[in-house]
Amino acid sequence: MPLTLTAGADDNGRRLDRILRKALPTLSLPFIYRLLRTKAASVLMEEKLCRLP
């Protein structure tokens, strides 16, 4: 079952493993690294552009 997480404004500039560790505290850090290394976890980035007047 897929799980969707949304990073908040306070996560700006934070490494992905630390965001996942904060959102999923029951998972061990080596397991989070394995998810990222084996690409079992994926990231969808959405950029929001703003124009200055």
HUBELTA-V432601 format. One record per helix or strand of 2 or more residues. SS is the DSSP state (@ for helix, = for strand). FROM is the first residue (numbers start at 0). TO is the last residue. Records with the same first field share a line. If there is no record, write none. Layout:
SS: FROM-TO ; FROM-TO
This chain:
@: 8-10 ; 15-22 ; 28-36
